[in-house]
Amino acid sequence: MCETAVWRIFSKVRVKLDWPRVVNDELKIDVHHTSSLNEVRTFFMPWYADDNRTELRYDCDYAKPVTVGDVADDLDRWPQRTLPIAEYVKDMCSDGAQGLVLPTYALPNDRLLLLDGNHRAVALVVAQIPFSVRLLIVRGPIEPTMLPDLKHWAKH
């Protein structure tokens, strides 16, 4: 994948990633392919909940990161998120799910945090159809100054 295509994909990312550091520190961006539902289920999302699965902001002290699988298994807990997910499921079931690209950030212990494509990732799991996903993995420091969401992993 050429550098221009990578940056076009990352330009759509809305999380507060420190882009100057990504560019200036020349952080590595790896490409990985998957067609495993089990792998996609493990991706963390920039969505957070308390112990009762009530959605919270990332900066709430007792917010816990959730995975794609957490959301897919309990869509009723995410009512404001289900319409876009349902639309993606409908599209994927009629058009297929090939060629999806998901930007991610590498976390400790070989885990990934989605930077974009949360609804699409959940839809893949819900639809349970064959797919191929290209993951763009930013490998950088686990510091909240790099991405505020990383505070949940920096303390571990």
SULNOR-V219418 format. One record per backbone hydrogen bond with DSSP energy under -1.0 kcal/mol. CO is the residue of the C=O (numbers start at 1). NH is the residue of the N-H. If there is no record, write none. Layout:
BEGIN
co:CO nh:NH
co:CO nh:NH
END
This chain:
BEGIN
co:2 nh:6
co:3 nh:7
co:4 nh:8
co:5 nh:9
co:6 nh:10
co:7 nh:11
co:9 nh:12
co:10 nh:13
co:15 nh:17
co:17 nh:19
co:18 nh:22
co:19 nh:23
co:20 nh:24
co:21 nh:25
co:22 nh:27
co:28 nh:139
co:30 nh:137
co:32 nh:135
co:34 nh:133
co:36 nh:40
co:37 nh:41
co:40 nh:43
co:41 nh:69
co:43 nh:68
co:44 nh:114
co:47 nh:66
co:48 nh:56
co:49 nh:64
co:50 nh:53
co:54 nh:50
co:57 nh:60
co:60 nh:63
co:64 nh:49
co:66 nh:45
co:67 nh:71
co:68 nh:72
co:69 nh:73
co:71 nh:74
co:74 nh:77
co:75 nh:78
co:78 nh:81
co:81 nh:85
co:82 nh:86
co:83 nh:87
co:84 nh:88
co:85 nh:89
co:86 nh:90
co:87 nh:91
co:88 nh:92
co:89 nh:93
co:90 nh:94
co:91 nh:95
co:92 nh:96
co:97 nh:132
co:100 nh:134
co:102 nh:136
co:103 nh:115
co:104 nh:138
co:105 nh:113
co:111 nh:107
co:112 nh:44
co:113 nh:105
co:117 nh:121
co:118 nh:122
co:119 nh:123
co:120 nh:124
co:121 nh:125
co:122 nh:126
co:123 nh:127
co:124 nh:128
co:132 nh:100
co:133 nh:34
co:134 nh:102
co:135 nh:32
co:136 nh:104
co:137 nh:30
co:138 nh:106
co:141 nh:143
co:143 nh:146
co:143 nh:147
co:146 nh:18
co:147 nh:150
co:148 nh:151
co:149 nh:152
co:150 nh:153
co:150 nh:154
co:153 nh:156
END
